[in-house]
């Protein structure tokens, strides 16, 4: 699993610094009873290196695909332009928050061949 997020490039000079700033930012406003499980993501927190890499630009999606190994790369988001861009980059895209649709991409749809989208 990984995270792609449009944090300001000024949050750090390296990917690791921006990822650490992202963790601090989210942790400061986290309201769930259970803490966010950052361990699931390891070094797969992808942030823009410049404003030209903000989603829906393909850079973050391409980095996610490069780090997915043999796993299928999936992007879930609320922004239809980002979902379209992720799909165009080669991910399985899914728009969350749509009425009459599952909250998250159902596993059986992750497993379908890309041609069945």
Number of C-alpha atoms within 10 A of each C-alpha: 15 19 19 21 15 17 20 16 18 13 17 17 10 14 18 15 15 22 23 14 16 20 14 12 12 11 12 9 8 12 10 7 6 7 9 13 8 13 8 11 11 12 15 19 22 22 28 23 21 12 13 11 16 20 21 18 17 19 20 24 27 17 15 24 20 11 15 15 9 8 9 14 23 21 23 20 16 12 14 15 14 22 23 17 18 29 20 13 19 17 21 23 23 26 20 18 13 11 7 6 11 11 13 13 17 11 8 7 13 16 10 11 10 13 5 6 11
